[in-house]
Amino acid sequence: MTSEHKKQPTGDLSKLAWDTIVELRKEILESQKIRAQLIGVKVTFVNAVFGVIAAQQVNPSTLAAPAFAAIFFDFLIVSYSFSIKRIGYYVGAYREDDTPPCGSCSR
């Protein structure tokens, strides 16, 4: 910590802690929105590829392509879920204890 941070009054530190929680919660919401969009893209893409394969009556071994694409999308979705859990754990374990109740913070 720099000497400037040590000299700040407690009110500024509680406002900083509150602002950090607000920003982290915004990041959680954004990650949840992206994860939901990825689920929609996965379903659409995999179904479209299966439809194209079925319509063209190609070699059955090409059915492996959408399966691998689905696995790729699953890894992306799991990474966003892990990110949401990680941020939630950090806020719960480290930030919410340092933050005063909402009534004493000016928003």
Secondary structure, 3 states (H helix, E strand, C coil): CCHHHHHCCHHHHHHHHHHHHHHHHHHHHHHHHHHHHHHHHHHHHHHHHHHHHHHHCCCHHHHHHHHHHHHHHHHHHHHHHHHHHHHHHHHHHHHCCCCCCHHHCCC
